[in-house]
Amino acid sequence: MKWLAKAAVQGAISVMPRSHEINYIFQRKVTKRLPRGPEDFDFHAATAAQHVHSLRRHRPGADLGQLRLYEFGSGWDLIGAISLWALGANDQVLVDIRPNMRIELVNHTLAQFAARHEALEQRLGEPLRRVDGRPIADAGELEGRFGIRYLAPLDARDTGFDAGSVDFVTSTFTLEHIPAGDLADILAEIRRLLTPDGLMSSLIDLQDHYSYIDGAVSAYNFLRYSDRTWALLNPQLQWQSRQRYPEYLELFRSAGLEIVAEEHLSPSEADLRELAAMPIHPRFRAVDRSLHDLGVRSLDVVARVAGERPAVT
């Protein structure tokens, strides 16, 4: 099965020296998933517009160009950050636990925005600033041209940034790759960083990611296994949390973040039948956990610092 082969390959790469460099070469030269094709590129650009829509909905009147944005786990190609600039953001801080950004992929992102401006406007449903498609030579050029500071390696659990210095936090398909203990610390740090009227917008994918590369694998396949077995199938390079929908909501609340809005993709009737028939491991069969909660496929959360809101003047 494809997913087992991928787990084996990435498991082997994970224990090699410079494993992340090797994995990057593997993604470019073997699987050829990088740079992204147009459909995948447009999807990731659209997620940035989704974050902006959440900001407008829950902080009406906010001027994106006057806010300080923060993202952790910004990835290789910075599609989200360049999209946010095109949508009007002028001040962004991006952090990664390791220097994942690749100049050649960022240059591909810039070229795509420059060449496909009208198509991307149509896809995002928003007017966009025109992106200068000239290539950059290093990360430092991003700040001068796009107001983007890329800081890596930097631990999102303890950024060292000033308290109350961030207006808007975005997280795009990152939380599902972070263990619960580390995520609790990251969310506590975000609470410290947010201004009193600041917001966090998070998109979380709750499906087994192996299902994207192997059509024979269910979106719920990873719920079959014990923690011990799953550890053998879950390499560090593609580590997946198996937390379910209610557990993420509780992590936000426990960190002192109030959930302003949440939308989730509920399981279909076919999904529920599949879950009912699957040999799900007992650790996921909690007495108070419904098949619906077990089967939620994705979760979008907007949160703010819990407590009294600042007075409106």
Phi and psi in degrees as GROMACS dihedral restraints (atoms count N, CA, C in turn):
[ dihedral_restraints ]
;  ai    aj    ak    al  type     phi  dphi    fc
    3     4     5     6     1   -59.2    20    10
    4     5     6     7     1   -40.8    20    10
    6     7     8     9     1   -68.3    20    10
    7     8     9    10     1   -35.6    20    10
    9    10    11    12     1   -67.6    20    10
   10    11    12    13     1   -36.8    20    10
   12    13    14    15     1   -64.7    20    10
   13    14    15    16     1   -42.6    20    10
   15    16    17    18     1   -65.3    20    10
   16    17    18    19     1   -42.8    20    10
   18    19    20    21     1   -59.3    20    10
   19    20    21    22     1   -40.7    20    10
   21    22    23    24     1   -66.9    20    10
   22    23    24    25     1   -44.7    20    10
   24    25    26    27     1   -64.4    20    10
   25    26    27    28     1   -48.0    20    10
   27    28    29    30     1   -70.6    20    10
   28    29    30    31     1   -29.6    20    10
   30    31    32    33     1   -63.5    20    10
   31    32    33    34     1   -41.3    20    10
   33    34    35    36     1   -67.4    20    10
   34    35    36    37     1   -43.3    20    10
   36    37    38    39     1   -63.9    20    10
   37    38    39    40     1   -36.0    20    10
   39    40    41    42     1   -57.5    20    10
   40    41    42    43     1   -30.6    20    10
   42    43    44    45     1   -95.7    20    10
   43    44    45    46     1     3.1    20    10
   45    46    47    48     1   -85.3    20    10
   46    47    48    49     1   151.9    20    10
   48    49    50    51     1   -59.7    20    10
   49    50    51    52     1   142.5    20    10
   51    52    53    54     1    55.7    20    10
   52    53    54    55     1    42.9    20    10
   54    55    56    57     1   -59.7    20    10
   55    56    57    58     1   -36.4    20    10
   57    58    59    60     1   -69.7    20    10
   58    59    60    61     1   -34.3    20    10
   60    61    62    63     1   -66.1    20    10
   61    62    63    64     1   -43.3    20    10
   63    64    65    66     1   -64.2    20    10
   64    65    66    67     1   -41.7    20    10
   66    67    68    69     1   -63.1    20    10
   67    68    69    70     1   -39.2    20    10
   69    70    71    72     1   -61.8    20    10
   70    71    72    73     1   -45.6    20    10
   72    73    74    75     1   -62.2    20    10
   73    74    75    76     1   -39.7    20    10
   75    76    77    78     1   -60.9    20    10
   76    77    78    79     1   -43.5    20    10
   78    79    80    81     1   -66.4    20    10
   79    80    81    82     1   -33.1    20    10
   81    82    83    84     1   -82.6    20    10
   82    83    84    85     1   -44.5    20    10
   84    85    86    87     1   -95.2    20    10
   85    86    87    88     1   -28.9    20    10
   87    88    89    90     1  -101.8    20    10
   88    89    90    91     1   -62.3    20    10
   90    91    92    93     1   -77.2    20    10
   91    92    93    94     1   -22.4    20    10
   93    94    95    96     1    56.9    20    10
   94    95    96    97     1    35.8    20    10
   96    97    98    99     1   -85.5    20    10
   97    98    99   100     1    -7.7    20    10
   99   100   101   102     1  -128.1    20    10
  100   101   102   103     1   142.1    20    10
  102   103   104   105     1   -66.5    20    10
  103   104   105   106     1   161.7    20    10
  105   106   107   108     1   -66.3    20    10
  106   107   108   109     1   145.6    20    10
  108   109   110   111     1   -73.4    20    10
  109   110   111   112     1   168.2    20    10
  111   112   113   114     1   -55.6    20    10
  112   113   114   115     1   -42.1    20    10
  114   115   116   117     1   -65.5    20    10
  115   116   117   118     1   -46.6    20    10
  117   118   119   120     1   -66.6    20    10
  118   119   120   121     1   -40.1    20    10
  120   121   122   123     1   -58.8    20    10
  121   122   123   124     1   -49.8    20    10
  123   124   125   126     1   -63.8    20    10
  124   125   126   127     1   -37.7    20    10
  126   127   128   129     1   -59.5    20    10
  127   128   129   130     1   -46.4    20    10
  129   130   131   132     1   -70.4    20    10
  130   131   132   133     1   -32.5    20    10
  132   133   134   135     1   -64.6    20    10
  133   134   135   136     1   -39.2    20    10
  135   136   137   138     1   -66.0    20    10
  136   137   138   139     1   -27.8    20    10
  138   139   140   141     1   -65.0    20    10
  139   140   141   142     1   -31.3    20    10
  141   142   143   144     1   -64.7    20    10
  142   143   144   145     1   -42.5    20    10
  144   145   146   147     1   -62.9    20    10
  145   146   147   148     1   -34.7    20    10
  147   148   149   150     1   -61.8    20    10
  148   149   150   151     1   -41.9    20    10
  150   151   152   153     1   -61.5    20    10
  151   152   153   154     1   -43.3    20    10
  153   154   155   156     1   -64.5    20    10
  154   155   156   157     1   -39.4    20    10
  156   157   158   159     1   -61.0    20    10
  157   158   159   160     1   -40.1    20    10
  159   160   161   162     1   -63.9    20    10
  160   161   162   163     1   -41.4    20    10
  162   163   164   165     1   -60.1    20    10
  163   164   165   166     1   -47.4    20    10
  165   166   167   168     1   -64.6    20    10
  166   167   168   169     1   -37.2    20    10
  168   169   170   171     1   -68.6    20    10
  169   170   171   172     1   -38.5    20    10
  171   172   173   174     1  -106.8    20    10
  172   173   174   175     1    -5.9    20    10
  174   175   176   177     1  -138.7    20    10
  175   176   177   178     1    67.0    20    10
  177   178   179   180     1   -59.2    20    10
  178   179   180   181     1   140.7    20    10
  180   181   182   183     1    88.9    20    10
  181   182   183   184     1   -10.6    20    10
  183   184   185   186     1   -66.2    20    10
  184   185   186   187     1   136.7    20    10
  186   187   188   189     1   -97.3    20    10
  187   188   189   190     1   109.2    20    10
  189   190   191   192     1   -54.6    20    10
  190   191   192   193     1   -35.5    20    10
  192   193   194   195     1   -68.5    20    10
  193   194   195   196     1   -16.8    20    10
  195   196   197   198     1  -101.8    20    10
  196   197   198   199     1     0.5    20    10
  198   199   200   201     1   -99.9    20    10
  199   200   201   202     1   153.2    20    10
  201   202   203   204     1   -97.8    20    10
  202   203   204   205     1   122.6    20    10
  204   205   206   207     1  -104.1    20    10
  205   206   207   208     1   149.8    20    10
  207   208   209   210     1  -138.7    20    10
  208   209   210   211     1   134.0    20    10
  210   211   212   213     1  -136.6    20    10
  211   212   213   214     1   138.4    20    10
  213   214   215   216     1  -115.1    20    10
  214   215   216   217     1   146.1    20    10
  216   217   218   219     1    71.6    20    10
  217   218   219   220     1    50.7    20    10
  219   220   221   222     1   -81.5    20    10
  220   221   222   223     1   -12.1    20    10
  222   223   224   225     1    87.3    20    10
  223   224   225   226     1  -162.5    20    10
  225   226   227   228     1   -86.6    20    10
  226   227   228   229     1   -39.8    20    10
  228   229   230   231     1  -112.0    20    10
  229   230   231   232     1    -5.8    20    10
  231   232   233   234     1    56.4    20    10
  232   233   234   235     1    32.3    20    10
  234   235   236   237     1   -59.2    20    10
  235   236   237   238     1   -42.9    20    10
  237   238   239   240     1   -62.4    20    10
  238   239   240   241     1   -45.5    20    10
  240   241   242   243     1   -66.4    20    10
  241   242   243   244     1   -42.5    20    10
  243   244   245   246     1   -66.5    20    10
  244   245   246   247     1   -36.6    20    10
  246   247   248   249     1   -61.5    20    10
  247   248   249   250     1   -43.6    20    10
  249   250   251   252     1   -64.2    20    10
  250   251   252   253     1   -37.7    20    10
  252   253   254   255     1   -61.4    20    10
  253   254   255   256     1   -46.8    20    10
  255   256   257   258     1   -60.4    20    10
  256   257   258   259     1   -29.7    20    10
  258   259   260   261     1   -83.3    20    10
  259   260   261   262     1    -6.8    20    10
  261   262   263   264     1   126.1    20    10
  262   263   264   265     1    -5.0    20    10
  264   265   266   267     1   -72.3    20    10
  265   266   267   268     1   137.4    20    10
  267   268   269   270     1  -115.6    20    10
  268   269   270   271     1   -11.2    20    10
  270   271   272   273     1  -141.5    20    10
  271   272   273   274     1   102.8    20    10
  273   274   275   276     1  -128.4    20    10
  274   275   276   277     1   139.0    20    10
  276   277   278   279     1  -118.0    20    10
  277   278   279   280     1   124.0    20    10
  279   280   281   282     1  -116.2    20    10
  280   281   282   283     1   136.3    20    10
  282   283   284   285     1  -130.1    20    10
  283   284   285   286     1   149.2    20    10
  285   286   287   288     1  -137.2    20    10
  286   287   288   289     1   148.1    20    10
  288   289   290   291     1   -66.0    20    10
  289   290   291   292     1   -22.8    20    10
  291   292   293   294     1  -143.9    20    10
  292   293   294   295     1   160.4    20    10
  294   295   296   297     1   -73.7    20    10
  295   296   297   298     1    83.3    20    10
  297   298   299   300     1   -82.8    20    10
  298   299   300   301     1   -25.2    20    10
  300   301   302   303     1   -58.4    20    10
  301   302   303   304     1   136.8    20    10
  303   304   305   306     1  -117.6    20    10
  304   305   306   307     1   122.7    20    10
  306   307   308   309     1   -56.4    20    10
  307   308   309   310     1   -42.3    20    10
  309   310   311   312     1   -64.7    20    10
  310   311   312   313     1   -32.3    20    10
  312   313   314   315     1   -77.3    20    10
  313   314   315   316     1   -36.2    20    10
  315   316   317   318     1   -62.8    20    10
  316   317   318   319     1   -41.0    20    10
  318   319   320   321     1   -64.8    20    10
  319   320   321   322     1   -34.2    20    10
  321   322   323   324     1   -64.1    20    10
  322   323   324   325     1   -41.3    20    10
  324   325   326   327     1   -60.1    20    10
  325   326   327   328     1   -46.7    20    10
  327   328   329   330     1   -61.7    20    10
  328   329   330   331     1   -42.9    20    10
  330   331   332   333     1   -64.2    20    10
  331   332   333   334     1   -39.9    20    10
  333   334   335   336     1   -64.0    20    10
  334   335   336   337     1   -43.5    20    10
  336   337   338   339     1   -64.2    20    10
  337   338   339   340     1   -40.8    20    10
  339   340   341   342     1   -67.1    20    10
  340   341   342   343     1   -40.7    20    10
  342   343   344   345     1   -79.6    20    10
  343   344   345   346     1   -26.9    20    10
  345   346   347   348     1  -121.4    20    10
  346   347   348   349     1    35.9    20    10
  348   349   350   351     1   -55.1    20    10
  349   350   351   352     1   -52.8    20    10
  351   352   353   354     1   -65.5    20    10
  352   353   354   355     1   -40.4    20    10
  354   355   356   357     1   -64.2    20    10
  355   356   357   358     1   -38.7    20    10
  357   358   359   360     1   -71.4    20    10
  358   359   360   361     1   -35.8    20    10
  360   361   362   363     1   -58.5    20    10
  361   362   363   364     1   -43.9    20    10
  363   364   365   366     1   -65.5    20    10
  364   365   366   367     1   -41.7    20    10
  366   367   368   369     1   -65.7    20    10
  367   368   369   370     1   -40.9    20    10
  369   370   371   372     1   -85.6    20    10
  370   371   372   373     1   -14.9    20    10
  372   373   374   375     1    66.5    20    10
  373   374   375   376     1    29.8    20    10
  375   376   377   378     1  -142.3    20    10
  376   377   378   379     1   146.7    20    10
  378   379   380   381     1   -68.8    20    10
  379   380   381   382     1   139.8    20    10
  381   382   383   384     1  -121.9    20    10
  382   383   384   385     1   144.5    20    10
  384   385   386   387     1   -68.1    20    10
  385   386   387   388     1   146.4    20    10
  387   388   389   390     1   -75.6    20    10
  388   389   390   391     1   127.6    20    10
  390   391   392   393     1   -86.5    20    10
  391   392   393   394     1   128.6    20    10
  393   394   395   396     1   -69.8    20    10
  394   395   396   397     1   114.4    20    10
  396   397   398   399     1   -83.3    20    10
  397   398   399   400     1     2.0    20    10
  399   400   401   402     1   -61.7    20    10
  400   401   402   403     1   139.6    20    10
  402   403   404   405     1   -67.6    20    10
  403   404   405   406     1   152.7    20    10
  405   406   407   408     1   -99.0    20    10
  406   407   408   409     1   157.5    20    10
  408   409   410   411     1  -100.0    20    10
  409   410   411   412     1   -24.7    20    10
  411   412   413   414     1  -157.9    20    10
  412   413   414   415     1   170.1    20    10
  414   415   416   417     1   -63.7    20    10
  415   416   417   418     1   -27.9    20    10
  417   418   419   420     1   -60.1    20    10
  418   419   420   421     1   -29.1    20    10
  420   421   422   423     1   -68.2    20    10
  421   422   423   424     1   -21.9    20    10
  423   424   425   426     1   -63.4    20    10
  424   425   426   427     1   -35.6    20    10
  426   427   428   429     1   -68.5    20    10
  427   428   429   430     1   -44.4    20    10
  429   430   431   432     1   -66.3    20    10
  430   431   432   433     1   -36.8    20    10
  432   433   434   435     1   -91.1    20    10
  433   434   435   436     1   -31.6    20    10
  435   436   437   438     1  -131.6    20    10
  436   437   438   439     1     3.2    20    10
  438   439   440   441     1    67.3    20    10
  439   440   441   442     1    28.5    20    10
  441   442   443   444     1  -111.6    20    10
  442   443   444   445     1   120.4    20    10
  444   445   446   447     1  -102.9    20    10
  445   446   447   448     1   122.7    20    10
  447   448   449   450     1  -106.4    20    10
  448   449   450   451     1   118.4    20    10
  450   451   452   453     1  -120.0    20    10
  451   452   453   454     1   114.7    20    10
  453   454   455   456     1  -158.2    20    10
  454   455   456   457     1   140.4    20    10
  456   457   458   459     1   -77.9    20    10
  457   458   459   460     1   140.5    20    10
  459   460   461   462     1  -152.0    20    10
  460   461   462   463     1   133.8    20    10
  462   463   464   465     1   -87.5    20    10
  463   464   465   466     1   116.9    20    10
  465   466   467   468     1   -67.0    20    10
  466   467   468   469     1   -12.1    20    10
  468   469   470   471     1   -76.4    20    10
  469   470   471   472     1   -20.9    20    10
  471   472   473   474     1  -154.1    20    10
  472   473   474   475     1    82.1    20    10
  474   475   476   477     1   -76.8    20    10
  475   476   477   478     1   -28.7    20    10
  477   478   479   480     1    80.9    20    10
  478   479   480   481     1     1.4    20    10
  480   481   482   483     1   -72.3    20    10
  481   482   483   484     1   159.2    20    10
  483   484   485   486     1   -66.3    20    10
  484   485   486   487     1   144.4    20    10
  486   487   488   489     1   -63.1    20    10
  487   488   489   490     1   142.9    20    10
  489   490   491   492     1    64.8    20    10
  490   491   492   493     1    30.3    20    10
  492   493   494   495     1  -105.1    20    10
  493   494   495   496     1     0.8    20    10
  495   496   497   498     1  -122.3    20    10
  496   497   498   499     1   132.8    20    10
  498   499   500   501     1   -94.0    20    10
  499   500   501   502     1   -31.2    20    10
  501   502   503   504     1  -149.7    20    10
  502   503   504   505     1   122.0    20    10
  504   505   506   507     1  -107.1    20    10
  505   506   507   508     1   132.6    20    10
  507   508   509   510     1  -119.6    20    10
  508   509   510   511     1   143.8    20    10
  510   511   512   513     1  -142.3    20    10
  511   512   513   514     1   119.8    20    10
  513   514   515   516     1  -122.7    20    10
  514   515   516   517     1   104.2    20    10
  516   517   518   519     1    52.4    20    10
  517   518   519   520     1    46.4    20    10
  519   520   521   522     1  -117.3    20    10
  520   521   522   523     1   -39.0    20    10
  522   523   524   525     1   -60.6    20    10
  523   524   525   526     1   -30.4    20    10
  525   526   527   528     1   -73.7    20    10
  526   527   528   529     1    -3.9    20    10
  528   529   530   531     1  -107.3    20    10
  529   530   531   532     1    14.0    20    10
  531   532   533   534     1  -121.7    20    10
  532   533   534   535     1   128.0    20    10
  534   535   536   537     1   -58.9    20    10
  535   536   537   538     1   150.8    20    10
  537   538   539   540     1   -56.9    20    10
  538   539   540   541     1   -42.1    20    10
  540   541   542   543     1   -63.0    20    10
  541   542   543   544     1   -44.4    20    10
  543   544   545   546     1   -66.0    20    10
  544   545   546   547     1   -39.0    20    10
  546   547   548   549     1   -64.9    20    10
  547   548   549   550     1   -38.2    20    10
  549   550   551   552     1   -58.6    20    10
  550   551   552   553     1   -41.6    20    10
  552   553   554   555     1   -68.4    20    10
  553   554   555   556     1   -38.9    20    10
  555   556   557   558     1   -64.2    20    10
  556   557   558   559     1   -44.1    20    10
  558   559   560   561     1   -66.4    20    10
  559   560   561   562     1   -36.2    20    10
  561   562   563   564     1   -63.8    20    10
  562   563   564   565     1   -39.1    20    10
  564   565   566   567     1   -66.1    20    10
  565   566   567   568     1   -38.8    20    10
  567   568   569   570     1   -63.5    20    10
  568   569   570   571     1   -40.2    20    10
  570   571   572   573     1   -58.5    20    10
  571   572   573   574     1   -40.2    20    10
  573   574   575   576     1   -66.4    20    10
  574   575   576   577     1   -37.0    20    10
  576   577   578   579     1   -78.8    20    10
  577   578   579   580     1   -29.0    20    10
  579   580   581   582     1   -69.2    20    10
  580   581   582   583     1   141.3    20    10
  582   583   584   585     1   -68.9    20    10
  583   584   585   586     1   164.2    20    10
  585   586   587   588     1   -56.6    20    10
  586   587   588   589     1   -31.1    20    10
  588   589   590   591     1  -107.1    20    10
  589   590   591   592     1    16.3    20    10
  591   592   593   594     1   -74.4    20    10
  592   593   594   595     1   163.0    20    10
  594   595   596   597     1  -133.5    20    10
  595   596   597   598     1   153.3    20    10
  597   598   599   600     1  -121.4    20    10
  598   599   600   601     1   131.1    20    10
  600   601   602   603     1  -118.7    20    10
  601   602   603   604     1   121.3    20    10
  603   604   605   606     1  -126.7    20    10
  604   605   606   607     1   134.5    20    10
  606   607   608   609     1  -112.0    20    10
  607   608   609   610     1   125.3    20    10
  609   610   611   612     1  -127.9    20    10
  610   611   612   613     1   127.7    20    10
  612   613   614   615     1   -98.3    20    10
  613   614   615   616     1   118.8    20    10
  615   616   617   618     1  -101.4    20    10
  616   617   618   619     1    12.2    20    10
  618   619   620   621     1   -95.0    20    10
  619   620   621   622     1   154.5    20    10
  621   622   623   624     1   -63.2    20    10
  622   623   624   625     1   116.5    20    10
  624   625   626   627     1   -68.7    20    10
  625   626   627   628     1   -18.6    20    10
  627   628   629   630     1   -65.0    20    10
  628   629   630   631     1   -21.4    20    10
  630   631   632   633     1   -67.2    20    10
  631   632   633   634     1   -17.5    20    10
  633   634   635   636     1   -77.5    20    10
  634   635   636   637     1   -22.1    20    10
  636   637   638   639     1  -112.0    20    10
  637   638   639   640     1    -3.3    20    10
  639   640   641   642     1  -140.9    20    10
  640   641   642   643     1   106.3    20    10
  642   643   644   645     1   -64.9    20    10
  643   644   645   646     1   -14.0    20    10
  645   646   647   648     1   -84.6    20    10
  646   647   648   649     1    -5.2    20    10
  648   649   650   651     1  -101.4    20    10
  649   650   651   652     1   132.4    20    10
  651   652   653   654     1   -73.2    20    10
  652   653   654   655     1   153.0    20    10
  654   655   656   657     1   -63.3    20    10
  655   656   657   658     1   -13.9    20    10
  657   658   659   660     1  -112.6    20    10
  658   659   660   661     1    10.9    20    10
  660   661   662   663     1   -54.1    20    10
  661   662   663   664     1   -39.5    20    10
  663   664   665   666     1   -69.3    20    10
  664   665   666   667     1    -8.0    20    10
  666   667   668   669     1   -80.6    20    10
  667   668   669   670     1    -4.9    20    10
  669   670   671   672     1   -75.9    20    10
  670   671   672   673     1   -23.4    20    10
  672   673   674   675     1  -104.7    20    10
  673   674   675   676     1   149.9    20    10
  675   676   677   678     1   -68.3    20    10
  676   677   678   679     1   164.1    20    10
  678   679   680   681     1   -59.5    20    10
  679   680   681   682     1   -39.4    20    10
  681   682   683   684     1   -64.4    20    10
  682   683   684   685     1   -46.4    20    10
  684   685   686   687     1   -67.5    20    10
  685   686   687   688     1   -42.6    20    10
  687   688   689   690     1   -63.0    20    10
  688   689   690   691     1   -33.2    20    10
  690   691   692   693     1   -59.0    20    10
  691   692   693   694     1   -30.7    20    10
  693   694   695   696     1   -77.5    20    10
  694   695   696   697     1   -21.0    20    10
  696   697   698   699     1  -105.1    20    10
  697   698   699   700     1     4.1    20    10
  699   700   701   702     1  -125.7    20    10
  700   701   702   703     1    73.3    20    10
  702   703   704   705     1   -65.7    20    10
  703   704   705   706     1   154.1    20    10
  705   706   707   708     1   -58.9    20    10
  706   707   708   709     1   -31.9    20    10
  708   709   710   711     1   -68.4    20    10
  709   710   711   712     1   -21.6    20    10
  711   712   713   714     1  -137.6    20    10
  712   713   714   715     1    42.2    20    10
  714   715   716   717     1   -64.3    20    10
  715   716   717   718     1   132.5    20    10
  717   718   719   720     1  -122.6    20    10
  718   719   720   721     1   128.7    20    10
  720   721   722   723     1   -75.7    20    10
  721   722   723   724     1   151.8    20    10
  723   724   725   726     1  -113.1    20    10
  724   725   726   727     1    17.8    20    10
  726   727   728   729     1   -61.4    20    10
  727   728   729   730     1   147.4    20    10
  729   730   731   732     1  -104.7    20    10
  730   731   732   733     1   173.1    20    10
  732   733   734   735     1   -45.8    20    10
  733   734   735   736     1   -53.2    20    10
  735   736   737   738     1   -65.4    20    10
  736   737   738   739     1   -28.6    20    10
  738   739   740   741     1   -70.4    20    10
  739   740   741   742     1   -35.3    20    10
  741   742   743   744     1   -66.4    20    10
  742   743   744   745     1   -43.5    20    10
  744   745   746   747     1   -59.9    20    10
  745   746   747   748     1   -39.9    20    10
  747   748   749   750     1   -67.2    20    10
  748   749   750   751     1   -35.7    20    10
  750   751   752   753     1   -62.0    20    10
  751   752   753   754     1   -42.1    20    10
  753   754   755   756     1   -60.6    20    10
  754   755   756   757     1   -48.9    20    10
  756   757   758   759     1   -64.2    20    10
  757   758   759   760     1   -41.5    20    10
  759   760   761   762     1   -64.6    20    10
  760   761   762   763     1   -25.6    20    10
  762   763   764   765     1   -83.0    20    10
  763   764   765   766     1     0.6    20    10
  765   766   767   768     1    85.1    20    10
  766   767   768   769     1    24.6    20    10
  768   769   770   771     1  -108.5    20    10
  769   770   771   772     1   129.7    20    10
  771   772   773   774     1   -88.1    20    10
  772   773   774   775     1   130.1    20    10
  774   775   776   777     1   -82.2    20    10
  775   776   777   778     1   112.3    20    10
  777   778   779   780     1   -79.3    20    10
  778   779   780   781     1   -38.7    20    10
  780   781   782   783     1  -157.2    20    10
  781   782   783   784     1   147.7    20    10
  783   784   785   786     1  -145.2    20    10
  784   785   786   787     1   137.0    20    10
  786   787   788   789     1  -126.8    20    10
  787   788   789   790     1   139.4    20    10
  789   790   791   792     1  -137.8    20    10
  790   791   792   793     1   153.1    20    10
  792   793   794   795     1   -90.6    20    10
  793   794   795   796     1   106.1    20    10
  795   796   797   798     1   -72.3    20    10
  796   797   798   799     1   154.0    20    10
  798   799   800   801     1   -66.7    20    10
  799   800   801   802     1   145.0    20    10
  801   802   803   804     1   -75.7    20    10
  802   803   804   805     1   173.3    20    10
  804   805   806   807     1   -61.6    20    10
  805   806   807   808     1   -37.4    20    10
  807   808   809   810     1   -64.7    20    10
  808   809   810   811     1   -39.1    20    10
  810   811   812   813     1   -61.0    20    10
  811   812   813   814     1   -44.2    20    10
  813   814   815   816     1   -64.6    20    10
  814   815   816   817     1   -38.5    20    10
  816   817   818   819     1   -65.9    20    10
  817   818   819   820     1   -40.2    20    10
  819   820   821   822     1   -62.3    20    10
  820   821   822   823     1   -45.6    20    10
  822   823   824   825     1   -63.2    20    10
  823   824   825   826     1   -39.4    20    10
  825   826   827   828     1   -64.5    20    10
  826   827   828   829     1   -30.4    20    10
  828   829   830   831     1   -92.6    20    10
  829   830   831   832     1   -14.0    20    10
  831   832   833   834     1   -74.9    20    10
  832   833   834   835     1   148.5    20    10
  834   835   836   837     1   -81.5    20    10
  835   836   837   838     1    71.8    20    10
  837   838   839   840     1   -70.2    20    10
  838   839   840   841     1   138.6    20    10
  840   841   842   843     1   -63.4    20    10
  841   842   843   844     1   143.0    20    10
  843   844   845   846     1   -55.2    20    10
  844   845   846   847     1   -28.1    20    10
  846   847   848   849     1   -63.7    20    10
  847   848   849   850     1   -20.1    20    10
  849   850   851   852     1   -97.0    20    10
  850   851   852   853     1    -1.0    20    10
  852   853   854   855     1  -100.0    20    10
  853   854   855   856     1    47.3    20    10
  855   856   857   858     1   -59.4    20    10
  856   857   858   859     1   148.1    20    10
  858   859   860   861     1   -58.1    20    10
  859   860   861   862     1   -39.8    20    10
  861   862   863   864     1   -96.1    20    10
  862   863   864   865     1    12.4    20    10
  864   865   866   867     1  -102.1    20    10
  865   866   867   868     1   120.1    20    10
  867   868   869   870     1   -82.7    20    10
  868   869   870   871     1   162.9    20    10
  870   871   872   873     1   -62.5    20    10
  871   872   873   874     1   -32.0    20    10
  873   874   875   876     1   -60.0    20    10
  874   875   876   877     1   -50.7    20    10
  876   877   878   879     1   -63.5    20    10
  877   878   879   880     1   -35.0    20    10
  879   880   881   882     1   -67.9    20    10
  880   881   882   883     1   -32.2    20    10
  882   883   884   885     1   -98.6    20    10
  883   884   885   886     1     0.3    20    10
  885   886   887   888     1   -57.0    20    10
  886   887   888   889     1   129.3    20    10
  888   889   890   891     1   -90.7    20    10
  889   890   891   892     1   -31.5    20    10
  891   892   893   894     1  -152.3    20    10
  892   893   894   895     1   159.3    20    10
  894   895   896   897     1  -142.5    20    10
  895   896   897   898     1   128.7    20    10
  897   898   899   900     1  -114.7    20    10
  898   899   900   901     1   124.4    20    10
  900   901   902   903     1  -124.5    20    10
  901   902   903   904     1   134.7    20    10
  903   904   905   906     1  -116.8    20    10
  904   905   906   907     1   127.1    20    10
  906   907   908   909     1  -136.4    20    10
  907   908   909   910     1   160.6    20    10
  909   910   911   912     1  -144.4    20    10
  910   911   912   913     1   172.3    20    10
  912   913   914   915     1   -64.1    20    10
  913   914   915   916     1   128.3    20    10
  915   916   917   918     1   -69.6    20    10
  916   917   918   919     1   146.8    20    10
  918   919   920   921     1   123.0    20    10
  919   920   921   922     1  -168.7    20    10
  921   922   923   924     1   -67.3    20    10
  922   923   924   925     1   136.2    20    10
  924   925   926   927     1   -80.0    20    10
  925   926   927   928     1   151.4    20    10
  927   928   929   930     1   -65.0    20    10
  928   929   930   931     1   149.5    20    10
  930   931   932   933     1   -66.0    20    10
  931   932   933   934     1   142.4    20    10
  933   934   935   936     1   -87.8    20    10
  934   935   936   937     1   126.4    20    10
